[in-house]
Amino acid sequence: MIELSTALQGVAALFVCFAIVALYRVYRGPTPHDRVIAVNVVGTNTVIAIALLAGAFDDQLFLDVALVYALLNFLLSIAFSKFNVERGGVL
């Protein structure tokens, strides 16, 4: 039987793979909006992977790192939106 920590590590690895796939959209995205959404997807997948690793290793420090990373990801979205609105790039 698979242990819970091994299963959590496997699911975290899947989310890292999903983030790597989303990096293609960051690179190729035809518009800046596509790229920002892809960066948010990568950030969200990273936060989920870190939270899963916190459960797998039973270490609360990983949750603190995930929380800070999630807040930075959110602030990046807000900053890009504000920059885009001020430039007149709203569709």
N, C-alpha and C positions, 0 to 999 in steps of 0.2 A: 504494500500500500504506500502511496506517495505521502510524504509528510507535508504538513501545511506550509512550512517555510519553503520547501522546494517548489510547491505549487505557486506560491506567491512570487518567488523569484522567476519562475517561468512566465507568469502573466506579466510581470514587470519587463521581462525581455521582449515580450510581444509588443508592449506599448512603446518600447524604445525602437523596435522595428517600424511601427506605425509612424513614429516621429521622423525616422530616417526617410520613409516614403514621402512624408509631407515636405521634407526639405527640397524635393524635386519641384514642388509648386512654388516654393520660395525662390528657387533659381529661375524657373521658366515662366512664372506667372505673368500673363500678358499685361495686367494692370497693377499699379501699386496696391490697390485694395485687395486683390487676390493674394499678393505677397504678405500683407499684414494679417489677413485671416490665416494664412498658412503658418506664419510665425506664431500666432496665437494657438493654433492646433499643436505645433511642436512644443510650445511652452506648457500647454495643458497636459499633453502626454507625458512630458517630463515630470510634472508635478505628481501625476498619478503613479508613475514608476517609482519616484522617490517615496511616496506614501506607502506603496506596496512593499518596498524594501524595508521601510520602518517596521512594518508588521512582520516581515520575514526574519529580520535580525533582532526584533524586540528592542529597538533603540529609539527613544523619544526624540533624540537630537535630529534624526532624519525628518521628523514631522515639522520641526522648527525651520529647517532648511526649505522644505516644501512650501511652507506658508510664506516665507520671505520671497521665494521664487515666484509664487502665484501673485503676490502683491506687485512685484516688479513687472510681471507679464501684463497685469492689468494696467499699471501706470504707462507702460509702453503703448498700449492701445489708445489710452486717453490722450497721450502726448501726440501720437500720430494723427488722431482725429482732429485735435485742436490745430495742429500745424496745417492739415489739409483744408480745414474750414477757413483759416486765415488766408491761405493762398488762393482761395476761390475754387478749390477742386471738388466741391460737393456736386454730385450729379443730380 
